[in-house]
Amino acid sequence: RRWIEQMGGQPYPALYDEGSRTAIDYGLYGVPETFIIDRNGLVVQKKIGPWSFDELTAAIDKALAIEAVDAPTDGPEAVKPTAAAVQGGAE
């Protein structure tokens, strides 16, 4: 957080990952690294490195086209999103 403040803040939401648990869950490699998560809470694309605007737009459009599934909320068949508790997430 201190580094982000020293850099003048950032225009996008960020996750504070105490203990690096989320980074470990996602197999984080380095910065920049982007995960596209669909409306079912599943990672549908991961990219290490920068995106062009067109690449990112296409990846988001593809994820938005995925239908939401009416998945079970408990039991072994339940879709359980990973620890993607990003502040200010999109609806």
C-alpha positions as CSV (number, residue, x, y, z in Angstrom):
1,R,0.0,0.0,0.0
2,R,2.8,2.3,0.8
3,W,4.4,1.8,-2.6
4,I,1.1,2.6,-4.4
5,E,0.7,5.7,-2.3
6,Q,4.3,6.8,-3.1
7,M,3.6,6.3,-6.8
8,G,0.6,8.6,-6.6
9,G,-2.2,6.0,-6.3
10,Q,-3.7,4.0,-9.1
11,P,-7.0,4.4,-11.1
12,Y,-8.1,0.8,-10.6
13,P,-9.1,-1.4,-7.7
14,A,-6.4,-3.4,-6.0
15,L,-6.3,-6.4,-3.7
16,Y,-4.2,-6.5,-0.5
17,D,-2.9,-10.1,-0.3
18,E,-1.8,-10.6,3.2
19,G,0.4,-13.7,3.4
20,S,0.3,-14.0,-0.4
21,R,-2.5,-16.5,-0.2
22,T,-4.4,-15.3,-3.3
23,A,-1.2,-15.0,-5.3
24,I,-0.4,-18.7,-4.4
25,D,-4.0,-19.8,-5.3
26,Y,-3.8,-18.1,-8.7
27,G,-0.2,-19.2,-9.4
28,L,0.9,-15.6,-9.7
29,Y,4.1,-15.2,-11.7
30,G,4.9,-11.5,-11.7
31,V,3.7,-8.1,-12.7
32,P,1.9,-7.3,-14.8
33,E,-0.3,-10.3,-14.7
34,T,-4.1,-10.3,-15.6
35,F,-6.8,-12.7,-14.8
36,I,-10.2,-12.6,-16.6
37,I,-12.9,-14.0,-14.4
38,D,-16.3,-14.8,-15.8
39,R,-19.6,-14.2,-14.1
40,N,-19.4,-17.7,-12.6
41,G,-16.3,-16.8,-10.8
42,L,-14.0,-19.0,-12.9
43,V,-10.7,-17.8,-14.4
44,V,-11.2,-18.0,-18.2
45,Q,-8.0,-16.4,-19.2
46,K,-4.7,-15.5,-17.7
47,K,-1.9,-13.4,-19.3
48,I,1.5,-12.5,-18.1
49,G,2.7,-9.2,-19.5
50,P,1.0,-6.1,-20.9
51,W,-2.2,-6.1,-23.0
52,S,-3.0,-3.9,-25.9
53,F,-6.4,-2.2,-25.6
54,D,-7.8,-4.4,-28.4
55,E,-6.6,-7.6,-26.8
56,L,-8.0,-6.8,-23.4
57,T,-11.4,-5.6,-24.9
58,A,-11.7,-8.9,-26.9
59,A,-10.9,-11.0,-23.8
60,I,-13.4,-9.2,-21.6
61,D,-16.1,-9.4,-24.4
62,K,-15.4,-13.2,-24.6
63,A,-15.8,-13.6,-20.8
64,L,-19.0,-11.5,-20.8
65,A,-20.5,-13.8,-23.5
66,I,-20.2,-16.8,-21.2
67,E,-23.6,-17.7,-19.8
68,A,-24.0,-17.6,-16.0
69,V,-24.8,-21.1,-14.8
70,D,-27.3,-21.9,-12.1
71,A,-24.8,-24.0,-10.2
72,P,-25.3,-25.7,-6.9
73,T,-24.3,-23.6,-3.9
74,D,-23.1,-26.5,-1.8
75,G,-21.8,-30.0,-2.1
76,P,-19.1,-31.4,-4.4
77,E,-20.7,-30.0,-7.5
78,A,-20.7,-26.4,-6.2
79,V,-18.9,-23.7,-8.2
80,K,-16.6,-22.1,-5.6
81,P,-14.8,-18.9,-6.8
82,T,-11.3,-18.5,-5.7
83,A,-10.2,-15.7,-3.4
84,A,-11.0,-13.0,-5.9
85,A,-12.2,-10.4,-3.3
86,V,-11.2,-7.4,-5.4
87,Q,-12.4,-4.1,-4.0
88,G,-14.9,-2.3,-6.2
89,G,-15.4,-5.3,-8.5
90,A,-17.6,-5.0,-11.6
91,E,-21.2,-6.0,-11.4
